[in-house]
Amino acid sequence: MPSQFTLESDVEDSALDWLQSLGYTYLDDATANAERGFDQHEVLLKQRVLTALRLLNPGYDSDVYQEAYRQLIRLADNPDLMSNNHNFHKKLVEGIKIPRSVNGESKTFTLYPIDFNNPDRNDYVVTNQFTVLQGEHNRRPDITIFINGLPVVTFELKNLANEETGIANAFNQFQTYKREISDYMQYNEILIISDGIDARAGSLTAGEDRFMGWRLPDEVSGKAKPLLALESLIRGMLPHDVLLNLIRNFIIFEMDGDKTIKILAAYHQYYMVNKAVNRAQKAVNTPDDNRIGVVWHTQGSGKSLSMVFFAGIASRNLNNPTIVVINDRNDLDDQLSGTFAAASEFLGQVPKQANSRDEMRKLLATEAGGIVFTTIQKFSPEFENDETEMPVLTDRSNVIVVADEAHRTQYGLSARYSDNGGVKYGYAKYLRDALPNASFIGFTGTPISKTDKNTAAVFGDYIDIYDMAQAVADHATVKIFYESHTIPLSADDGALDALMQEAENYDVFVDEDTPEMTKSRQEYTRIEALAGAKPRVERLATEFIKHFETRQGQEFGKAMIVAMSRRNAVAIYNAIVAQRPTWGATEVDKGRIKVVMTGSAADPEEMQPHIGNKQYRKQLERRMKDLNDELQIVIVVDWI
């Protein structure tokens, strides 16, 4: 550890030096107190706020600027910290609305506290040990960054040399600040915790596990050796233009019932989205090549949110394109559309989901904007109505097709098979027939094979790669430990014959499939029946319980079981709960083990206790992510 980090004040001094090298003006505590009239209840630097309002929004009467300032300080009228913080963020990004009557006519003036388009027009200062009084509480956050007099970034620092404190203590300190000096915290956009070596950033609602580090581009590419994490975070995340971009484009507020969730992008999302938007701009303006590229961000690294960030920024920056989000499975389409719907405010519109081929065609025949979700299987001629070609739905060039899991079903540009003498093609060709001038970007959570030439041909080269090794190193996803356990199917000849007969009689799931896919599902379903045989499932449950309890005795962790089907998932659940009755529960907020799956009222009775709506599944997801929740085992479904 470097010698300059002997004390916590050394960490603070180094951080202040790095920030000043980026162009932040340092204010000592005495100067900062003087700027707020020596009233430590005041958390804004009033004169700097008013000066910025006048400079960035010239031409108004004095009372308009005073009213804008009053709106900023009235956030505390609401007792809920996150409601106030959400309100403040909207004022930053969308402007402060000032209603006025001018010559008897009602008008609304919009004043912007920050100039996001011209970073150099703003005022950036940093101070340390900024004392805040609220009620009986007296707190001093270690470092505060003010933009135009507004305290938008806060550091809490600890000393690595002190074994009694660490980065977890810095996180806990913020929880205290949220309770005790909410008048100050309601203006926060980014929280930073560090012990001088490790350094991470997060939002007001992020758990400690969601505070993430930041890496410089040359560190990501391997062109430069990594700096200390705190220096990398400051130099990568807090240059004026980057900080403004993060605040404006990479923060999402979502509502979970009456609870506000604030999401801050990680560095891999920030870099990727900016590159993707630039590529999209070129593709939209280049008729000869409509391939934007491929994003490979590993599972668990926030790929769905990355797609939301991309869609939101592309909509604002690329002349309001129509964005078509394509998936190849209805359940994934539902999940992704739900993620986008939760971010409707950030997107500036409510995404629409096409539930039928006819609805999809109507949604895509519009003349402007919109975000449309549909499955690729809906792109095909209506052969039943003697339609032999896919009609053009729109020939506009500002259409962007976003393909999820791009390597799976987005090919088929040439003839694939004949039907009664007529040539048919893959869905990818019909998609391009329908949207001939669209640009295409693919997202995948798994690496694309070196021998896979289709993906590059359809979508272009890689835009960005964030693999599992990077995600684990960054704490973006947890390590997954795998040990092979073979659970053989043991049965005598008679029992095996009976199982084979049962497999032959299993229902086959078919949903807008080609004959080849239907045949594949038939074969898969027979294997499913054998894998779900009662003797095998009971043995699997016994082995899992033994292994899980042994591991839990050594190190805390949570577990996921991936079943071949919903039937098998329920069978595994029942077998485990039969041996450990206290693990199961019918209530969504109780139980140590749950099945996570979709379904309907038409499903068999034994499946019904495990079927819930999106809100039900979301609650299970929250419980699984909460390290303090008793839910430790989930059974999910691989395919059907």
C-alpha positions as CSV (number, residue, x, y, z in Angstrom):
1,M,0.0,0.0,0.0
2,P,1.4,3.4,-0.9
3,S,2.9,5.3,2.1
4,Q,0.7,8.4,1.5
5,F,-2.3,6.3,2.8
6,T,-1.1,6.1,6.3
7,L,-4.1,8.0,7.6
8,E,-7.7,8.5,6.4
9,S,-6.8,12.2,5.8
10,D,-4.1,11.0,3.3
11,V,-6.8,9.3,1.3
12,E,-8.8,12.5,1.3
13,D,-5.9,14.7,0.3
14,S,-5.0,12.4,-2.6
15,A,-8.6,12.4,-3.8
16,L,-8.7,16.2,-3.6
17,D,-5.5,16.5,-5.5
18,W,-6.8,14.3,-8.3
19,L,-10.1,16.2,-8.5
20,Q,-8.2,19.5,-8.7
21,S,-6.1,18.2,-11.6
22,L,-9.4,17.6,-13.4
23,G,-10.4,21.2,-13.1
24,Y,-12.4,21.3,-9.8
25,T,-11.8,24.4,-7.7
26,Y,-11.1,23.6,-4.1
27,L,-13.0,25.4,-1.3
28,D,-11.9,24.9,2.2
29,D,-14.5,24.5,4.9
30,A,-14.3,28.1,6.1
31,T,-14.8,29.4,2.6
32,A,-17.7,27.0,1.9
33,N,-19.3,28.1,5.2
34,A,-19.0,31.8,4.3
35,E,-20.7,31.1,1.0
36,R,-23.7,29.8,2.8
37,G,-23.9,32.6,5.3
38,F,-22.3,30.5,8.1
39,D,-25.6,28.6,8.4
40,Q,-24.7,24.9,8.4
41,H,-28.3,24.0,7.9
42,E,-28.0,25.4,4.3
43,V,-26.7,22.7,2.0
44,L,-26.7,24.7,-1.3
45,L,-24.1,27.4,-2.2
46,K,-26.9,29.9,-2.9
47,Q,-25.0,32.6,-4.7
48,R,-23.4,30.0,-7.1
49,V,-26.9,28.6,-7.8
50,L,-28.4,32.0,-8.6
51,T,-25.3,33.0,-10.7
52,A,-25.6,29.8,-12.8
53,L,-29.4,30.3,-13.3
54,R,-28.8,33.8,-14.6
55,L,-25.9,32.8,-16.8
56,L,-27.5,29.8,-18.3
57,N,-31.0,31.2,-18.6
58,P,-30.6,35.0,-19.4
59,G,-33.4,37.5,-19.9
60,Y,-35.8,36.8,-17.0
61,D,-36.9,39.1,-14.2
62,S,-35.2,38.6,-10.8
63,D,-38.3,37.0,-9.3
64,V,-38.1,34.2,-11.8
65,Y,-34.6,33.3,-10.7
66,Q,-35.7,33.5,-7.1
67,E,-38.6,31.2,-7.7
68,A,-36.4,28.7,-9.4
69,Y,-34.1,28.7,-6.4
70,R,-37.1,28.4,-4.1
71,Q,-38.2,25.3,-6.0
72,L,-34.8,23.8,-5.5
73,I,-34.8,24.3,-1.7
74,R,-38.4,23.2,-1.3
75,L,-37.5,19.6,-2.1
76,A,-37.4,19.0,1.7
77,D,-41.1,19.7,1.9
78,N,-41.6,15.9,1.1
79,P,-40.6,13.6,4.0
80,D,-39.5,10.9,1.5
81,L,-35.9,11.2,0.6
82,M,-36.1,9.3,-2.7
83,S,-39.2,11.2,-3.9
84,N,-37.3,14.4,-3.3
85,N,-34.2,13.1,-5.1
86,H,-36.3,12.0,-8.0
87,N,-37.9,15.4,-8.2
88,F,-34.5,17.1,-8.0
89,H,-33.1,14.9,-10.8
90,K,-36.0,15.8,-13.1
91,K,-35.3,19.5,-12.4
92,L,-31.7,19.0,-13.3
93,V,-32.3,17.2,-16.6
94,E,-35.7,18.6,-17.7
95,G,-35.4,22.0,-16.2
96,I,-37.3,24.0,-13.5
97,K,-40.8,25.0,-14.6
98,I,-41.9,28.5,-13.6
99,P,-45.5,29.4,-14.4
100,R,-46.2,33.1,-15.0
101,S,-48.9,35.3,-16.4
102,V,-47.6,37.6,-19.1
103,N,-50.0,40.3,-20.4
104,G,-52.9,38.1,-19.2
105,E,-51.6,35.0,-20.9
106,S,-50.4,32.0,-18.9
107,K,-46.9,30.9,-19.8
108,T,-44.3,28.5,-18.4
109,F,-40.7,29.3,-18.4
110,T,-38.1,26.5,-18.1
111,L,-34.8,27.3,-16.4
112,Y,-31.9,24.8,-16.5
113,P,-29.6,24.6,-13.4
114,I,-26.9,22.9,-15.5
115,D,-25.7,23.3,-19.1
116,F,-25.3,19.6,-20.1
117,N,-24.4,20.5,-23.7
118,N,-21.5,22.9,-22.8
119,P,-19.7,21.5,-19.8
120,D,-17.3,24.5,-19.6
121,R,-20.1,26.9,-18.9
122,N,-20.7,25.3,-15.5
123,D,-19.1,26.0,-12.1
124,Y,-17.3,23.0,-10.5
125,V,-16.0,23.1,-6.9
126,V,-15.0,20.5,-4.4
127,T,-14.8,20.8,-0.6
128,N,-14.1,18.5,2.3
129,Q,-15.6,18.1,5.8
130,F,-18.7,20.0,4.7
131,T,-20.6,20.2,8.0
132,V,-24.3,19.7,7.8
133,L,-26.8,20.3,10.7
134,Q,-30.2,18.9,10.6
135,G,-32.3,18.6,13.7
136,E,-30.0,17.3,16.4
137,H,-27.6,15.7,14.0
138,N,-24.2,17.1,13.0
139,R,-22.5,15.2,10.1
140,R,-19.5,16.0,8.0
141,P,-19.3,14.1,4.6
142,D,-15.7,13.7,3.7
143,I,-15.8,15.2,0.1
144,T,-18.5,17.0,-1.7
145,I,-18.6,18.0,-5.4
146,F,-20.8,20.9,-6.2
147,I,-21.9,21.8,-9.7
148,N,-23.3,25.3,-9.9
149,G,-23.7,25.2,-6.1
150,L,-25.6,21.9,-6.0
151,P,-24.0,19.0,-4.0
152,V,-24.3,16.2,-6.5
153,V,-21.4,13.9,-5.6
154,T,-20.4,12.7,-2.1
155,F,-17.4,10.7,-1.0
156,E,-17.1,8.7,2.2
157,L,-13.5,7.5,2.8
158,K,-11.9,5.1,5.2
159,N,-8.3,4.1,6.0
160,L,-7.2,0.6,4.8
161,A,-4.6,0.6,7.5
162,N,-7.3,0.6,10.2
163,E,-8.5,-2.9,10.6
164,E,-11.6,-1.7,12.4
165,T,-13.0,0.2,9.4
166,G,-13.2,-0.4,5.6
167,I,-15.3,0.1,2.6
168,A,-18.3,-1.6,4.2
169,N,-18.2,1.0,6.9
170,A,-18.2,3.8,4.3
171,F,-21.3,2.3,2.8
172,N,-22.9,2.1,6.2
173,Q,-22.0,5.7,6.9
174,F,-24.1,6.7,3.9
175,Q,-27.1,4.9,5.3
176,T,-26.7,7.0,8.4
177,Y,-26.5,10.2,6.3
178,K,-29.7,9.2,4.5
179,R,-31.5,9.0,7.8
180,E,-29.9,11.9,9.6
181,I,-29.1,14.6,6.9
182,S,-31.6,13.9,4.2
183,D,-31.8,17.6,3.4
184,Y,-28.2,17.2,2.0
185,M,-28.5,13.7,0.5
186,Q,-31.6,14.5,-1.5
187,Y,-29.4,16.4,-4.0
188,N,-27.1,13.5,-4.5
189,E,-26.5,11.9,-7.9
190,I,-23.5,9.7,-7.2
191,L,-22.2,8.2,-4.0
192,I,-18.5,7.1,-3.8
193,I,-17.0,4.8,-1.2
194,S,-13.2,4.1,-0.8
195,D,-10.5,2.9,1.5
196,G,-7.8,4.4,-0.7
197,I,-7.2,1.2,-2.6
198,D,-10.7,-0.1,-3.4
199,A,-13.2,2.4,-4.7
200,R,-16.8,2.0,-5.9
201,A,-19.7,4.2,-6.9
202,G,-23.4,3.7,-6.6
203,S,-26.8,5.4,-6.2
204,L,-28.8,6.3,-3.1
205,T,-30.8,3.1,-3.3
206,A,-28.0,0.7,-4.3
207,G,-27.1,-2.1,-1.9
208,E,-23.4,-2.5,-1.1
209,D,-23.1,-5.3,-3.6
210,R,-24.3,-2.9,-6.4
211,F,-21.6,-0.3,-5.8
212,M,-19.2,-0.7,-8.7
213,G,-15.7,0.3,-9.5
214,W,-14.6,2.3,-12.6
215,R,-11.9,1.5,-15.1
216,L,-10.2,3.8,-17.5
217,P,-10.5,2.9,-21.2
218,D,-6.8,2.1,-21.5
219,E,-7.1,-0.1,-18.4
220,V,-10.0,-2.0,-20.0
221,S,-8.0,-2.5,-23.3
222,G,-4.8,-3.5,-21.5
223,K,-2.9,-0.6,-23.0
224,A,-2.1,0.8,-19.6
225,K,-1.4,-0.7,-16.2
226,P,-4.2,-0.2,-13.7
227,L,-3.9,2.8,-11.3
228,L,-5.2,2.7,-7.8
229,A,-8.9,2.0,-7.9
230,L,-9.7,5.4,-6.4
231,E,-7.6,7.3,-8.9
232,S,-9.0,5.3,-11.8
233,L,-12.6,6.1,-10.6
234,I,-11.9,9.8,-10.2
235,R,-10.0,10.1,-13.5
236,G,-12.5,7.9,-15.4
237,M,-15.8,8.9,-13.9
238,L,-15.5,12.5,-12.8
239,P,-14.1,14.6,-15.7
240,H,-16.7,17.3,-16.2
241,D,-18.0,16.0,-19.5
242,V,-18.3,12.4,-18.2
243,L,-20.0,13.4,-15.0
244,L,-22.6,15.4,-16.8
245,N,-23.1,12.6,-19.3
246,L,-23.7,10.2,-16.5
247,I,-26.2,12.4,-14.7
248,R,-28.1,13.2,-17.9
249,N,-28.1,9.9,-19.7
250,F,-27.1,7.1,-17.3
251,I,-29.4,7.3,-14.3
252,I,-32.8,5.6,-14.3
253,F,-35.5,5.9,-11.7
254,E,-38.0,3.1,-11.4
255,M,-41.1,2.6,-9.2
256,D,-41.5,-0.7,-7.3
257,G,-44.9,-0.2,-5.8
258,D,-44.5,2.9,-3.6
259,K,-40.7,2.4,-3.5
260,T,-38.3,4.4,-5.7
261,I,-35.3,2.6,-7.2
262,K,-32.4,4.7,-8.6
263,I,-30.0,2.9,-11.0
264,L,-26.6,4.2,-12.0
265,A,-24.8,2.7,-15.0
266,A,-21.6,0.8,-14.5
267,Y,-18.5,1.7,-16.5
268,H,-18.9,-1.1,-19.1
269,Q,-22.5,0.1,-19.8
270,Y,-21.3,3.7,-20.1
271,Y,-18.5,2.9,-22.6
272,M,-20.5,0.4,-24.6
273,V,-23.6,2.6,-25.0
274,N,-21.6,5.6,-26.1
275,K,-19.8,3.6,-28.7
276,A,-23.0,1.9,-29.9
277,V,-24.8,5.3,-30.3
278,N,-21.9,6.6,-32.4
279,R,-22.0,3.4,-34.5
280,A,-25.8,3.7,-34.9
281,Q,-25.4,7.3,-36.1
282,K,-23.1,6.2,-38.8
283,A,-25.2,3.3,-39.8
284,V,-28.4,5.3,-40.1
285,N,-26.6,7.8,-42.3
286,T,-24.8,5.2,-44.4
287,P,-27.2,3.5,-46.9
288,D,-24.5,1.0,-48.1
289,D,-24.0,-0.6,-44.7
290,N,-26.8,-0.9,-42.1
291,R,-24.9,-3.0,-39.6
292,I,-24.3,-1.3,-36.3
293,G,-22.5,-4.2,-34.7
294,V,-22.6,-6.8,-31.9
295,V,-22.5,-6.2,-28.1
296,W,-21.3,-9.2,-26.1
297,H,-22.0,-8.5,-22.4
298,T,-22.0,-11.6,-20.3
299,Q,-25.1,-12.9,-18.4
300,G,-25.7,-11.1,-15.1
301,S,-23.8,-7.9,-16.1
302,G,-27.0,-5.8,-16.8
303,K,-27.4,-6.4,-20.5
304,S,-31.1,-5.6,-20.4
305,L,-30.4,-2.2,-18.8
306,S,-27.7,-1.6,-21.3
307,M,-30.3,-2.0,-24.0
308,V,-32.5,0.5,-22.2
309,F,-29.7,3.0,-21.9
310,F,-28.9,2.6,-25.6
311,A,-32.6,3.0,-26.7
312,G,-33.1,6.1,-24.5
313,I,-30.0,7.9,-25.7
314,A,-30.5,6.8,-29.4
315,S,-34.1,8.1,-29.2
316,R,-32.9,11.5,-28.0
317,N,-29.8,11.9,-30.1
318,L,-30.8,10.3,-33.5
319,N,-33.9,12.2,-34.5
320,N,-36.4,10.0,-32.7
321,P,-36.0,6.7,-34.6
322,T,-38.4,3.8,-34.4
323,I,-36.7,1.2,-32.3
324,V,-37.8,-2.4,-32.9
325,V,-36.7,-4.9,-30.1
326,I,-36.6,-8.4,-31.4
327,N,-36.6,-11.6,-29.4
328,D,-37.1,-15.2,-30.3
329,R,-39.2,-16.4,-27.3
330,N,-42.4,-15.0,-25.9
331,D,-41.2,-15.2,-22.3
332,L,-38.0,-13.3,-23.0
333,D,-40.0,-10.8,-25.0
334,D,-42.2,-10.3,-21.9
335,Q,-39.2,-9.9,-19.5
336,L,-37.4,-7.4,-21.7
337,S,-40.5,-5.4,-22.5
338,G,-41.1,-5.3,-18.7
339,T,-37.6,-3.9,-18.1
340,F,-38.2,-1.2,-20.7
341,A,-41.7,-0.4,-19.4
342,A,-40.3,0.2,-15.9
343,A,-37.9,2.8,-17.5
344,S,-40.6,4.6,-19.4
345,E,-39.8,8.0,-17.8
346,F,-36.1,7.6,-18.9
347,L,-37.1,6.6,-22.4
348,G,-39.6,9.4,-22.7
349,Q,-42.3,7.1,-24.0
350,V,-44.2,3.9,-23.1
351,P,-42.9,0.9,-25.2
352,K,-45.5,-1.1,-27.0
353,Q,-45.6,-4.9,-27.3
354,A,-47.0,-6.5,-30.4
355,N,-49.0,-9.5,-29.3
356,S,-50.0,-10.6,-32.8
357,R,-48.6,-10.5,-36.3
358,D,-51.3,-8.0,-37.3
359,E,-50.6,-5.8,-34.3
360,M,-46.9,-5.9,-35.1
361,R,-47.6,-4.7,-38.6
362,K,-49.8,-1.8,-37.5
363,L,-47.2,-0.6,-34.9
364,L,-44.4,-0.6,-37.4
365,A,-46.4,1.2,-40.1
366,T,-46.1,4.5,-38.2
367,E,-44.3,7.5,-39.5
368,A,-42.3,8.5,-36.5
369,G,-40.6,7.2,-33.3
370,G,-41.7,4.6,-30.9
371,I,-40.3,1.5,-29.2
372,V,-41.9,-1.7,-30.4
373,F,-41.4,-5.2,-28.9
374,T,-42.1,-8.3,-31.0
375,T,-40.8,-11.8,-31.7
376,I,-39.0,-12.5,-34.9
377,Q,-41.4,-15.3,-35.7
378,K,-44.1,-12.7,-36.4
379,F,-42.1,-11.6,-39.4
380,S,-43.4,-13.8,-42.2
381,P,-45.9,-13.6,-45.0
382,E,-49.5,-14.5,-44.3
383,F,-49.3,-17.8,-46.3
384,E,-52.8,-18.7,-45.1
385,N,-54.1,-15.6,-46.9
386,D,-52.1,-16.4,-50.1
387,E,-49.4,-13.8,-49.2
388,T,-46.2,-15.0,-50.8
389,E,-43.9,-12.0,-49.9
390,M,-43.4,-10.0,-46.7
391,P,-44.8,-6.5,-47.3
392,V,-42.7,-3.4,-46.6
393,L,-44.0,-2.0,-43.3
394,T,-41.9,1.2,-43.4
395,D,-39.0,2.2,-45.7
396,R,-37.7,4.9,-43.3
397,S,-34.0,4.8,-42.7
398,N,-34.3,6.0,-39.0
399,V,-35.4,2.5,-37.8
400,I,-33.1,0.6,-35.5
401,V,-33.6,-3.1,-34.9
402,V,-32.3,-4.3,-31.6
403,A,-31.9,-8.1,-31.6
404,D,-31.6,-9.8,-28.2
405,E,-29.5,-13.0,-28.2
406,A,-28.5,-12.1,-31.7
407,H,-26.6,-15.3,-32.5
408,R,-29.6,-17.7,-32.1
409,T,-32.4,-17.0,-34.6
410,Q,-31.5,-13.9,-36.5
411,Y,-30.2,-15.5,-39.6
412,G,-32.0,-17.2,-42.5
413,L,-31.4,-14.7,-45.3
414,S,-31.4,-17.3,-48.0
415,A,-33.9,-20.0,-49.1
416,R,-34.3,-22.5,-46.3
417,Y,-36.8,-25.1,-47.4
418,S,-39.6,-25.7,-50.0
419,D,-43.2,-26.2,-49.2
420,N,-45.4,-27.5,-52.0
421,G,-43.0,-26.2,-54.6
422,G,-42.8,-22.7,-53.1
423,V,-39.6,-21.3,-51.7
424,K,-39.7,-20.0,-48.1
425,Y,-37.0,-18.1,-46.3
426,G,-35.8,-17.6,-42.7
427,Y,-37.4,-14.9,-40.5
428,A,-34.3,-12.7,-40.9
429,K,-35.0,-12.2,-44.6
430,Y,-38.6,-11.4,-44.0
431,L,-37.6,-8.9,-41.3
432,R,-35.4,-7.1,-43.8
433,D,-38.1,-7.2,-46.4
434,A,-40.4,-5.5,-43.9
435,L,-37.8,-2.9,-42.8
436,P,-35.6,-2.6,-45.9
437,N,-33.7,0.5,-44.7
438,A,-33.4,-0.3,-41.0
439,S,-30.1,-0.6,-39.1
440,F,-29.3,-3.6,-37.0
441,I,-27.6,-4.0,-33.6
442,G,-27.2,-7.4,-31.8
443,F,-26.9,-8.0,-28.1
444,T,-25.8,-11.4,-26.7
445,G,-24.8,-12.7,-23.3
446,T,-22.7,-15.5,-24.7
447,P,-19.6,-15.4,-26.9
448,I,-20.0,-15.9,-30.6
449,S,-18.0,-18.8,-32.1
450,K,-15.0,-18.0,-34.2
451,T,-16.6,-20.1,-36.9
452,D,-19.9,-18.2,-36.7
453,K,-19.8,-16.0,-39.8
454,N,-23.5,-15.3,-39.8
455,T,-23.5,-12.9,-36.8
456,A,-20.9,-10.6,-38.3
457,A,-22.6,-10.8,-41.7
458,V,-25.9,-9.7,-40.3
459,F,-24.9,-7.3,-37.5
460,G,-21.3,-6.3,-38.1
461,D,-18.2,-6.5,-35.9
462,Y,-18.1,-6.4,-32.2
463,I,-18.9,-3.0,-30.6
464,D,-17.9,-4.0,-27.1
465,I,-17.0,-7.2,-25.1
466,Y,-17.5,-7.6,-21.4
467,D,-16.9,-11.3,-20.6
468,M,-17.4,-13.3,-17.4
469,A,-13.9,-12.9,-16.2
470,Q,-14.2,-9.1,-16.3
471,A,-17.7,-9.2,-14.7
472,V,-16.4,-11.3,-11.8
473,A,-13.3,-9.1,-11.3
474,D,-15.5,-6.0,-11.2
475,H,-18.0,-7.6,-8.8
476,A,-20.7,-7.1,-11.5
477,T,-21.7,-10.7,-11.1
478,V,-20.8,-13.3,-8.5
479,K,-18.6,-16.3,-9.1
480,I,-20.4,-19.4,-10.2
481,F,-19.0,-22.7,-8.9
482,Y,-19.7,-25.8,-10.9
483,E,-19.1,-29.4,-9.9
484,S,-20.3,-32.2,-12.1
485,H,-22.8,-34.5,-10.4
486,T,-24.2,-37.3,-12.6
487,I,-27.6,-38.5,-11.5
488,P,-28.2,-41.7,-13.6
489,L,-31.6,-43.1,-14.4
490,S,-31.9,-46.4,-12.6
491,A,-34.8,-48.6,-13.5
492,D,-35.4,-52.3,-14.3
493,D,-36.5,-53.3,-17.8
494,G,-40.2,-53.1,-17.1
495,A,-40.0,-49.7,-15.5
496,L,-37.8,-48.4,-18.2
497,D,-40.3,-49.6,-20.9
498,A,-43.0,-47.8,-19.0
499,L,-41.0,-44.6,-18.9
500,M,-40.2,-44.7,-22.6
501,Q,-43.9,-45.2,-23.3
502,E,-44.7,-42.2,-21.0
503,A,-42.2,-40.1,-22.9
504,E,-43.8,-41.0,-26.2
505,N,-47.1,-39.8,-24.8
506,Y,-45.9,-36.5,-23.5
507,D,-47.5,-33.4,-24.9
508,V,-45.3,-31.3,-27.2
509,F,-45.1,-27.6,-26.9
510,V,-45.4,-25.8,-30.2
511,D,-45.5,-22.0,-30.7
512,E,-45.0,-20.5,-34.1
513,D,-42.3,-23.1,-34.9
514,T,-41.0,-24.4,-38.1
515,P,-41.3,-28.2,-38.8
516,E,-37.6,-28.6,-37.9
517,M,-38.1,-26.8,-34.6
518,T,-41.2,-28.9,-33.8
519,K,-39.2,-32.1,-34.5
520,S,-36.5,-30.9,-32.2
521,R,-39.0,-30.2,-29.4
522,Q,-40.4,-33.6,-29.8
523,E,-37.1,-35.2,-29.2
524,Y,-36.3,-32.8,-26.4
525,T,-39.6,-33.6,-24.7
526,R,-38.9,-37.3,-24.7
527,I,-35.6,-36.7,-22.9
528,E,-37.5,-34.4,-20.5
529,A,-39.7,-37.2,-19.5
530,L,-36.8,-39.5,-18.8
531,A,-34.9,-36.8,-16.9
532,G,-38.0,-36.2,-14.8
533,A,-38.5,-39.8,-13.8
534,K,-39.5,-40.1,-10.2
535,P,-36.6,-42.3,-9.0
536,R,-34.1,-40.0,-10.6
537,V,-35.7,-36.8,-9.3
538,E,-35.8,-38.2,-5.7
539,R,-32.1,-39.1,-5.9
540,L,-31.3,-35.7,-7.4
541,A,-33.1,-34.1,-4.5
542,T,-31.2,-36.1,-1.9
543,E,-27.8,-35.3,-3.5
544,F,-28.6,-31.7,-3.9
545,I,-29.7,-31.3,-0.2
546,K,-26.5,-33.0,1.0
547,H,-24.3,-30.9,-1.3
548,F,-26.1,-27.6,-0.5
549,E,-26.0,-28.1,3.3
550,T,-22.4,-29.1,3.2
551,R,-21.5,-26.0,1.2
552,Q,-23.5,-23.7,3.5
553,G,-21.6,-25.1,6.5
554,Q,-18.4,-23.9,4.8
555,E,-19.4,-20.6,3.1
556,F,-22.7,-18.7,2.6
557,G,-24.1,-18.8,-0.8
558,K,-27.3,-19.1,-2.8
559,A,-28.1,-21.8,-5.4
560,M,-30.0,-22.1,-8.7
561,I,-31.3,-25.3,-10.2
562,V,-32.0,-25.3,-13.9
563,A,-34.7,-27.8,-14.9
564,M,-35.5,-29.0,-18.4
565,S,-39.1,-28.0,-18.1
566,R,-41.8,-26.6,-15.8
567,R,-43.0,-30.1,-15.1
568,N,-39.6,-31.2,-14.0
569,A,-39.0,-28.0,-12.0
570,V,-42.2,-28.7,-10.0
571,A,-41.2,-32.3,-9.5
572,I,-37.7,-31.3,-8.2
573,Y,-39.3,-28.8,-5.9
574,N,-41.7,-31.4,-4.5
575,A,-38.9,-33.9,-4.0
576,I,-36.8,-31.4,-2.1
577,V,-39.6,-30.1,0.1
578,A,-40.6,-33.7,0.9
579,Q,-37.3,-34.2,2.5
580,R,-37.1,-30.6,4.0
581,P,-40.7,-29.5,4.7
582,T,-39.6,-26.3,6.4
583,W,-38.0,-25.0,3.3
584,G,-41.2,-24.7,1.3
585,A,-44.0,-22.1,1.6
586,T,-46.9,-21.0,-0.5
587,E,-46.6,-17.3,0.3
588,V,-44.4,-15.2,-2.0
589,D,-42.5,-13.6,0.9
590,K,-41.7,-16.8,2.7
591,G,-39.8,-20.0,2.0
592,R,-36.3,-21.0,1.4
593,I,-36.9,-22.5,-2.0
594,K,-39.1,-21.3,-4.9
595,V,-39.8,-22.2,-8.5
596,V,-39.6,-19.3,-10.9
597,M,-41.7,-19.8,-14.0
598,T,-44.5,-18.4,-16.2
599,G,-47.8,-20.1,-16.7
600,S,-51.6,-19.7,-16.9
601,A,-54.8,-20.9,-15.3
602,A,-54.9,-23.6,-18.0
603,D,-51.8,-25.3,-16.6
604,P,-52.1,-28.5,-14.5
605,E,-53.1,-28.1,-10.9
606,E,-49.7,-29.1,-9.5
607,M,-48.1,-26.2,-11.3
608,Q,-50.6,-23.5,-10.1
609,P,-48.9,-22.8,-6.7
610,H,-45.7,-21.8,-8.5
611,I,-47.3,-19.5,-11.2
612,G,-47.5,-15.8,-10.6
613,N,-47.6,-12.5,-12.5
614,K,-44.6,-10.3,-13.3
615,Q,-44.8,-8.6,-10.0
616,Y,-44.7,-12.0,-8.2
617,R,-41.6,-13.0,-10.2
618,K,-40.0,-9.6,-9.5
619,Q,-40.5,-10.0,-5.8
620,L,-38.8,-13.4,-6.0
621,E,-35.9,-11.8,-7.8
622,R,-35.5,-9.1,-5.1
623,R,-35.6,-11.8,-2.4
624,M,-32.9,-13.8,-4.2
625,K,-30.7,-10.8,-4.5
626,D,-31.1,-9.9,-0.9
627,L,-28.3,-11.6,1.1
628,N,-30.4,-11.3,4.3
629,D,-33.5,-13.0,2.9
630,E,-34.2,-16.6,3.7
631,L,-34.8,-17.4,0.0
632,Q,-31.6,-19.3,-1.0
633,I,-32.6,-21.7,-3.7
634,V,-34.5,-21.1,-6.9
635,I,-35.5,-23.6,-9.6
636,V,-35.7,-22.0,-13.0
637,V,-36.7,-23.5,-16.3
638,D,-34.4,-23.9,-19.2
639,W,-36.8,-24.1,-22.1
640,I,-40.5,-25.2,-21.9
